[in-house]
Structures are given as structure tokens and as C-alpha cells.
Amino acid sequence: MYTTLISKEELSKNLDNPHFVIIDCRFSLADPMEGWSLHKASHIPRAQYANLDTDLSSPFIKGKTGRHPLPEVKEITQKIEEYGIDNSSQVIIYDQSHGGIAARLWWLLKWLGHEKVAVLDGGWKSWVEANLSTSNESFIPKKGHFEPTLLINAQVDINFVDTIRNDENYYLIDSRTAARYRGEIEPIDPIAGHIPGAISAPFPENLDENGYFLSKEKLRERFENLKGKISSDKIVFYCGSGVTACHNLLAYEHAGLGRAKLFVGSWSGWIANGKREIA
């Protein structure tokens, strides 16, 4: 059972395994249809496509939500079943390279109570570079039957974040790049800065120079240096819209540190009404 990461070698051995369901999550914020175009051109055999905006999120409501609200449980469950996923499936997810988009679906499945889900370490980039099998054929699976068991403590809302952001018993961790955290640049949202009280842990620092996740030992050292002895249930990650924060949640769990919490609204949700304090 793979519950955090899977190597390209292990996945390549299981391309014909009927219990494996492969999902392609390639996506570009600049061009929301780019991932679908790339998928149609070439993908891992038997992979199906999931779009961040339309499949893995509810519609954005300006002034009220972050840019990628959680999908309704009923709707995401139906989508999961359309992919052929049932409660015994081993789900493998990949994106362009770093896993920041794939981790969103990884987290969603964990939130719905499905443990057998992993992200392809190194993503599509590593798969192609290794000259492994690809396809441009559509795969239509038999519909699955999935019974969700919602983990209600996996996420927190904006009021919870406002309550704990300066509480020494918690750590609120910003997963965006350091420059965005410091407010020096803001390429996506209308206001720059970070939630007051948050510390910075950019998600790309979970990766080595070749785009693979650091070892469990190095990831553990990274997060323990940030959080000290505070337990995982006191750790809250956020990013711009609740997507790449899941990369930190994945790395944190892969390191054996437990399951931390996600603030789904993240920075875009925090600034939505323009009334909350920023730093």
C-alpha cells in the first residue's frame, strides 16, 4: 500500500494492475485548459484527467472564499467514482513535476477517508525523462463505488486561524515562496503579505535539485527545525488557495510526523473581504 509517495519504477511495474487508478493533475493557473491539452497529447497509460478548477474545487465566490474552495462531498465523491475508484483502490496521482497540484487530490482523498493514495515522486517530468511508457488513448473505467468517511479535523476555517495565529501552542505555516510571504511580490492575489503570526516554509524546499522529494530524514529535520515539539494536531498549513499547502502536508506526513491541518481558504480567503489584518 502506497500512502504518501510512489517512485516511477514502482508505478511502471503496476501499469496493468487493475487495482491501481492513475490520475493526471497537470494544470496551469495561467491557462486552466493547458493541463487537459497536455493530457490529450500524452499521458501515463490508463491515466485519467482531473482539472484543479472544475474537478477538485467548488466555484470561487469573490469577496467570500479563497480561489479554490473545497468541492462538496457529494460532488467529489461522484467524481471519484467516475474515475473508477472504490474504497480498495490504490490511487496514484501526478502533475507536471513538483507535485503541488497532485497533492491537492492526495489531500482530498485523505480528507474523505481514503488512505491508499500516493503522489508520483518527480511527476510527469521524471516519467518522460526515464523513457517510460506513455499513451494518447482515452481510458474509460468501470464506475467505482466509494463510501467517504470524512475526517472533519483535517481542515480548519478562517475563524479558527484567526484564533490560533498568535497562540504559542500552535504553528501557522505559510507554504508559499519566501518572497510572497514577505510581500515583496504577489503574482496572483490582489494584496501582498501574509497572515500575521504565520511562519514561512516554502513548499519547493521539500524537493531536491532534481525535483524529487527529500528523504524522510531530511524532511523530518526540516519540519522539526520549524515547529519544535508541537504535535501535528497543532500545525496548520496554508498557501495562496489551499493547493500547494497540501505539498507541505504530504511531505510532513511522508516524514512520519503525522497529519497536520489545512486552512483551505488560505491567503486568498484571508484577504477576501479586505477587513482582516495582514503583515
LONUTI-403483 format. One record per residue (C-alpha): residue number from 1; x, y, z. Coordinates in Angstrom, 1 decimal. Example, Ala and Ser with C-alpha at 12.3 -4.5 7.8 and 13.67 -1.06 7.14 Angstrom:
+-----+--------+--------+--------+
:   k :      u :      v :      w :
+-----+--------+--------+--------+
:   1 :   12.3 :   -4.5 :    7.8 :
:   2 :   13.7 :   -1.1 :    7.1 :
+-----+--------+--------+--------+
END
This chain:
+-----+--------+--------+--------+
:   k :      u :      v :      w :
+-----+--------+--------+--------+
:   1 :    0.0 :    0.0 :    0.0 :
:   2 :    1.3 :    3.4 :   -1.0 :
:   3 :    0.1 :    6.3 :    1.2 :
:   4 :    2.4 :    9.2 :    0.5 :
:   5 :    4.8 :    8.8 :   -2.4 :
:   6 :    5.5 :    6.2 :   -5.1 :
:   7 :    8.5 :    6.0 :   -7.4 :
:   8 :    8.3 :    5.9 :  -11.1 :
:   9 :    9.9 :    2.4 :  -11.0 :
:  10 :    7.2 :    1.1 :   -8.7 :
:  11 :    4.4 :    2.6 :  -10.8 :
:  12 :    5.8 :    1.3 :  -14.0 :
:  13 :    5.6 :   -2.2 :  -12.6 :
:  14 :    1.9 :   -1.7 :  -11.9 :
:  15 :    0.6 :   -0.2 :  -15.1 :
:  16 :   -1.6 :   -3.2 :  -15.7 :
:  17 :   -2.6 :   -3.7 :  -12.1 :
:  18 :   -6.4 :   -3.4 :  -12.1 :
:  19 :   -6.4 :   -2.1 :   -8.5 :
:  20 :   -4.3 :    0.9 :   -9.5 :
:  21 :   -6.2 :    4.1 :  -10.6 :
:  22 :   -3.9 :    6.8 :  -12.1 :
:  23 :   -5.0 :   10.4 :  -12.2 :
:  24 :   -3.2 :   13.2 :  -14.2 :
:  25 :   -3.5 :   16.6 :  -12.4 :
:  26 :   -1.3 :   18.7 :  -14.7 :
:  27 :   -2.6 :   22.3 :  -14.5 :
:  28 :   -1.5 :   25.9 :  -15.1 :
:  29 :   -3.1 :   28.9 :  -13.3 :
:  30 :   -2.2 :   31.0 :  -16.3 :
:  31 :   -4.1 :   28.7 :  -18.7 :
:  32 :   -6.6 :   26.4 :  -17.0 :
:  33 :   -7.0 :   24.2 :  -20.1 :
:  34 :   -3.3 :   23.6 :  -20.7 :
:  35 :   -3.2 :   20.5 :  -18.5 :
:  36 :   -6.1 :   18.9 :  -20.4 :
:  37 :   -4.4 :   19.7 :  -23.7 :
:  38 :   -1.2 :   18.1 :  -22.4 :
:  39 :   -3.1 :   15.1 :  -21.2 :
:  40 :   -4.8 :   14.5 :  -24.6 :
:  41 :   -1.4 :   14.7 :  -26.3 :
:  42 :    0.4 :   12.2 :  -24.0 :
:  43 :   -0.1 :   10.7 :  -20.5 :
:  44 :    0.8 :    7.7 :  -18.4 :
:  45 :   -1.1 :    4.7 :  -19.7 :
:  46 :   -4.6 :    4.3 :  -18.2 :
:  47 :   -4.4 :    7.8 :  -16.6 :
:  48 :   -7.5 :    9.9 :  -16.4 :
:  49 :   -7.5 :   13.7 :  -16.1 :
:  50 :   -8.6 :   15.9 :  -13.1 :
:  51 :   -8.8 :   19.7 :  -13.5 :
:  52 :   -8.0 :   21.7 :  -10.4 :
:  53 :  -10.6 :   24.4 :  -11.1 :
:  54 :  -13.6 :   22.2 :  -12.2 :
:  55 :  -13.0 :   18.8 :  -10.6 :
:  56 :  -11.1 :   19.5 :   -7.4 :
:  57 :  -12.7 :   22.7 :   -6.3 :
:  58 :  -16.0 :   24.4 :   -5.9 :
:  59 :  -16.7 :   27.7 :   -7.7 :
:  60 :  -14.8 :   30.7 :   -6.4 :
:  61 :  -17.1 :   33.4 :   -4.9 :
:  62 :  -15.4 :   36.8 :   -5.0 :
:  63 :  -15.3 :   38.5 :   -1.6 :
:  64 :  -16.3 :   35.4 :    0.3 :
:  65 :  -14.0 :   32.5 :   -0.5 :
:  66 :  -10.4 :   31.7 :   -1.4 :
:  67 :   -9.6 :   30.9 :   -5.1 :
:  68 :  -10.1 :   27.1 :   -4.7 :
:  69 :  -12.8 :   26.2 :   -2.2 :
:  70 :  -13.3 :   22.6 :   -1.4 :
:  71 :  -15.8 :   20.7 :   -3.6 :
:  72 :  -19.0 :   19.5 :   -2.0 :
:  73 :  -18.5 :   16.0 :   -0.6 :
:  74 :  -21.3 :   14.6 :   -2.8 :
:  75 :  -19.9 :   16.1 :   -5.9 :
:  76 :  -16.3 :   15.0 :   -5.3 :
:  77 :  -17.5 :   11.5 :   -4.3 :
:  78 :  -19.3 :   11.2 :   -7.6 :
:  79 :  -16.2 :   12.4 :   -9.5 :
:  80 :  -14.1 :    9.8 :   -7.6 :
:  81 :  -16.5 :    7.1 :   -8.6 :
:  82 :  -16.4 :    8.2 :  -12.2 :
:  83 :  -12.6 :    7.6 :  -12.1 :
:  84 :  -13.3 :    4.0 :  -11.1 :
:  85 :  -12.2 :    4.5 :   -7.6 :
:  86 :  -13.6 :    2.4 :   -4.8 :
:  87 :  -12.6 :    2.0 :   -1.2 :
:  88 :  -10.0 :   -0.7 :   -2.0 :
:  89 :   -8.3 :    1.2 :   -5.0 :
:  90 :   -4.7 :    2.2 :   -4.9 :
:  91 :   -4.8 :    5.7 :   -6.3 :
:  92 :   -1.7 :    7.3 :   -7.9 :
:  93 :   -1.6 :   11.0 :   -8.8 :
:  94 :    0.9 :   13.0 :  -10.8 :
:  95 :    1.3 :   16.5 :  -12.2 :
:  96 :    4.0 :   18.3 :  -14.3 :
:  97 :    6.9 :   17.8 :  -11.8 :
:  98 :    6.8 :   19.1 :   -8.3 :
:  99 :    3.6 :   17.5 :   -7.0 :
: 100 :    2.0 :   20.7 :   -5.8 :
: 101 :   -1.2 :   20.2 :   -7.8 :
: 102 :   -1.3 :   16.4 :   -7.4 :
: 103 :   -1.0 :   16.9 :   -3.6 :
: 104 :   -4.4 :   18.6 :   -3.6 :
: 105 :   -6.2 :   15.5 :   -4.8 :
: 106 :   -4.0 :   13.4 :   -2.4 :
: 107 :   -5.3 :   15.6 :    0.4 :
: 108 :   -8.9 :   15.5 :   -0.8 :
: 109 :   -8.8 :   11.7 :   -0.8 :
: 110 :   -7.3 :   11.6 :    2.7 :
: 111 :  -10.0 :   14.0 :    3.8 :
: 112 :  -12.6 :   11.6 :    2.5 :
: 113 :  -11.0 :    8.8 :    4.5 :
: 114 :   -9.1 :    7.0 :    1.7 :
: 115 :   -5.6 :    6.0 :    2.8 :
: 116 :   -4.3 :    4.2 :   -0.3 :
: 117 :   -3.3 :    7.3 :   -2.3 :
: 118 :    0.2 :    8.4 :   -3.3 :
: 119 :    1.8 :   11.1 :   -5.4 :
: 120 :    4.3 :   10.1 :   -8.2 :
: 121 :    7.7 :   11.4 :   -6.9 :
: 122 :    9.2 :   13.5 :   -9.7 :
: 123 :    5.9 :   13.7 :  -11.6 :
: 124 :    5.4 :   13.6 :  -15.4 :
: 125 :    8.8 :   15.2 :  -16.0 :
: 126 :   10.7 :   12.3 :  -14.4 :
: 127 :    8.5 :    9.7 :  -16.1 :
: 128 :    9.3 :   11.2 :  -19.6 :
: 129 :   13.0 :   11.6 :  -18.8 :
: 130 :   13.1 :    7.9 :  -17.9 :
: 131 :   11.6 :    7.0 :  -21.3 :
: 132 :    8.7 :    5.1 :  -19.6 :
: 133 :    5.5 :    4.1 :  -21.4 :
: 134 :    3.1 :    6.9 :  -22.5 :
: 135 :   -0.2 :    6.9 :  -24.3 :
: 136 :   -2.6 :    9.3 :  -26.1 :
: 137 :   -5.5 :    6.9 :  -25.8 :
: 138 :   -8.5 :    7.8 :  -23.6 :
: 139 :   -9.2 :    5.3 :  -20.8 :
: 140 :  -12.8 :    4.9 :  -19.6 :
: 141 :  -13.0 :    2.8 :  -16.4 :
: 142 :  -15.9 :    0.9 :  -14.9 :
: 143 :  -17.6 :    3.2 :  -12.4 :
: 144 :  -16.5 :    2.6 :   -8.8 :
: 145 :  -18.4 :    2.7 :   -5.5 :
: 146 :  -16.8 :    4.9 :   -2.9 :
: 147 :  -18.1 :    5.4 :    0.6 :
: 148 :  -16.5 :    8.5 :    2.2 :
: 149 :  -15.6 :    8.7 :    5.8 :
: 150 :  -15.0 :   12.4 :    6.4 :
: 151 :  -12.0 :   13.5 :    8.5 :
: 152 :  -13.6 :   16.6 :   10.0 :
: 153 :  -10.4 :   17.6 :   11.8 :
: 154 :   -8.2 :   17.6 :    8.7 :
: 155 :   -9.1 :   21.2 :    7.9 :
: 156 :   -9.8 :   24.5 :    9.8 :
: 157 :  -11.7 :   27.6 :    8.9 :
: 158 :  -10.8 :   31.2 :    8.9 :
: 159 :  -12.1 :   31.9 :   12.4 :
: 160 :  -10.0 :   29.1 :   13.8 :
: 161 :   -6.9 :   30.5 :   12.1 :
: 162 :   -7.7 :   34.0 :   13.5 :
: 163 :   -7.9 :   32.5 :   16.9 :
: 164 :   -4.7 :   30.5 :   16.9 :
: 165 :   -2.4 :   32.6 :   14.7 :
: 166 :   -0.7 :   34.2 :   17.7 :
: 167 :   -1.1 :   31.2 :   20.1 :
: 168 :    2.3 :   29.8 :   21.2 :
: 169 :    0.7 :   26.3 :   21.4 :
: 170 :    0.1 :   26.3 :   17.6 :
: 171 :    2.1 :   26.9 :   14.4 :
: 172 :    0.5 :   28.6 :   11.4 :
: 173 :    2.8 :   27.9 :    8.4 :
: 174 :    2.8 :   29.7 :    5.1 :
: 175 :    3.7 :   27.4 :    2.2 :
: 176 :    4.2 :   30.0 :   -0.5 :
: 177 :    7.6 :   31.2 :   -1.7 :
: 178 :    9.6 :   33.4 :    0.8 :
: 179 :    9.2 :   36.4 :   -1.4 :
: 180 :    5.4 :   36.1 :   -1.4 :
: 181 :    5.4 :   35.5 :    2.3 :
: 182 :    7.4 :   38.7 :    2.8 :
: 183 :    5.0 :   40.6 :    0.5 :
: 184 :    7.8 :   41.5 :   -1.9 :
: 185 :    5.9 :   40.1 :   -4.9 :
: 186 :    2.3 :   38.9 :   -5.4 :
: 187 :    1.7 :   37.4 :   -8.9 :
: 188 :   -1.8 :   36.1 :   -8.2 :
: 189 :   -3.7 :   37.7 :   -5.4 :
: 190 :   -4.7 :   41.4 :   -5.2 :
: 191 :   -2.9 :   42.0 :   -1.9 :
: 192 :    0.6 :   41.0 :   -0.9 :
: 193 :    1.8 :   39.9 :    2.5 :
: 194 :    1.0 :   37.1 :    4.9 :
: 195 :   -1.3 :   36.2 :    7.8 :
: 196 :    0.1 :   37.8 :   11.0 :
: 197 :    1.7 :   35.3 :   13.3 :
: 198 :    2.5 :   32.8 :   10.5 :
: 199 :    6.0 :   31.5 :    9.8 :
: 200 :    7.4 :   30.7 :    6.4 :
: 201 :    8.1 :   27.2 :    5.0 :
: 202 :    8.1 :   27.4 :    1.1 :
: 203 :    6.8 :   24.1 :   -0.3 :
: 204 :    9.6 :   23.9 :   -3.1 :
: 205 :   12.1 :   23.3 :   -0.3 :
: 206 :   10.6 :   19.8 :    0.2 :
: 207 :   12.4 :   18.9 :   -3.1 :
: 208 :   16.0 :   18.3 :   -4.1 :
: 209 :   17.7 :   19.8 :   -7.1 :
: 210 :   16.2 :   17.2 :   -9.4 :
: 211 :   12.6 :   17.7 :   -8.3 :
: 212 :   12.3 :   14.7 :   -6.1 :
: 213 :   11.2 :   14.8 :   -2.5 :
: 214 :   13.9 :   14.9 :    0.1 :
: 215 :   14.5 :   11.8 :    2.2 :
: 216 :   12.2 :   11.2 :    5.1 :
: 217 :   15.1 :   12.0 :    7.4 :
: 218 :   15.7 :   15.4 :    5.8 :
: 219 :   12.1 :   16.3 :    5.7 :
: 220 :   11.7 :   15.4 :    9.3 :
: 221 :   14.7 :   17.6 :   10.2 :
: 222 :   13.2 :   20.4 :    8.1 :
: 223 :    9.9 :   20.5 :    9.8 :
: 224 :   11.2 :   19.8 :   13.3 :
: 225 :   13.5 :   22.8 :   13.0 :
: 226 :   10.4 :   24.8 :   12.2 :
: 227 :    8.0 :   23.5 :   14.7 :
: 228 :    9.9 :   22.2 :   17.7 :
: 229 :    8.0 :   19.8 :   19.8 :
: 230 :    4.5 :   20.9 :   18.9 :
: 231 :    2.3 :   17.9 :   17.9 :
: 232 :    0.8 :   17.5 :   14.4 :
: 233 :   -2.7 :   18.5 :   15.5 :
: 234 :   -1.4 :   21.9 :   16.4 :
: 235 :    0.1 :   22.6 :   13.0 :
: 236 :   -1.9 :   24.4 :   10.3 :
: 237 :   -0.6 :   24.9 :    6.8 :
: 238 :   -1.8 :   27.4 :    4.2 :
: 239 :   -0.7 :   28.8 :    0.9 :
: 240 :   -2.4 :   31.0 :   -1.7 :
: 241 :   -5.6 :   29.0 :   -2.2 :
: 242 :   -5.3 :   25.7 :   -0.3 :
: 243 :   -3.4 :   23.8 :   -3.1 :
: 244 :    0.4 :   23.8 :   -2.6 :
: 245 :   -0.1 :   23.8 :    1.1 :
: 246 :   -1.0 :   20.2 :    0.5 :
: 247 :    2.5 :   19.6 :   -0.7 :
: 248 :    3.8 :   20.5 :    2.8 :
: 249 :    1.1 :   18.3 :    4.3 :
: 250 :    2.2 :   15.4 :    2.1 :
: 251 :    5.9 :   16.0 :    2.9 :
: 252 :    5.1 :   16.3 :    6.6 :
: 253 :    3.2 :   13.0 :    6.6 :
: 254 :    5.8 :   11.3 :    4.5 :
: 255 :    8.4 :   12.3 :    7.1 :
: 256 :    6.4 :   10.3 :    9.7 :
: 257 :    5.4 :   13.4 :   11.6 :
: 258 :    1.6 :   12.7 :   11.5 :
: 259 :   -1.3 :   14.5 :    9.8 :
: 260 :   -1.3 :   18.3 :   10.2 :
: 261 :   -4.3 :   20.6 :    9.2 :
: 262 :   -5.1 :   22.6 :    6.2 :
: 263 :   -6.6 :   26.1 :    6.0 :
: 264 :   -8.3 :   25.7 :    2.7 :
: 265 :   -9.2 :   29.4 :    2.2 :
: 266 :   -5.5 :   30.3 :    2.7 :
: 267 :   -4.2 :   33.7 :    1.8 :
: 268 :   -6.8 :   34.4 :   -0.9 :
: 269 :   -9.5 :   33.5 :    1.6 :
: 270 :   -7.9 :   35.6 :    4.4 :
: 271 :   -7.9 :   38.8 :    2.2 :
: 272 :  -11.3 :   38.1 :    0.5 :
: 273 :  -13.3 :   40.7 :    2.4 :
: 274 :  -10.5 :   43.2 :    2.8 :
: 275 :  -11.1 :   43.6 :    6.5 :
: 276 :   -8.6 :   41.2 :    8.2 :
: 277 :   -5.2 :   42.2 :    9.5 :
: 278 :   -2.2 :   41.5 :    7.3 :
: 279 :    1.5 :   41.5 :    7.7 :
+-----+--------+--------+--------+
END
